[in-house]
């Protein structure tokens, strides 16, 4: 379940993004659609409440919208895989040093 879809937890997380911000939220249209679907289907929110939530997110955090999501996701996936492979090599190196 998307954290943003939940009432109080989502509000708390977004409060941390207000000035002075502890982090900068980022989402795509796809993420906001998933949040809306979860609010309706799993949490039983009325349509007007979900619409209000979406409007507030877009108005309060306009810089959070990621337009080129697919390219960003591919970059993040490749970066993660490269980092994971690097750590695996490091761990294997450490274990081989312990065996000697």
Secondary structure, 3 states (H helix, E strand, C coil): CCHHHCHHHHHHHHHCCCCCCCCCCCECHHHHHHHHHHHHHCCCCCHHHHHHHHHHHHHHCHHHECCCHHHHHHHHHHHHHHHHHHHHHHHHHHHHHHHC
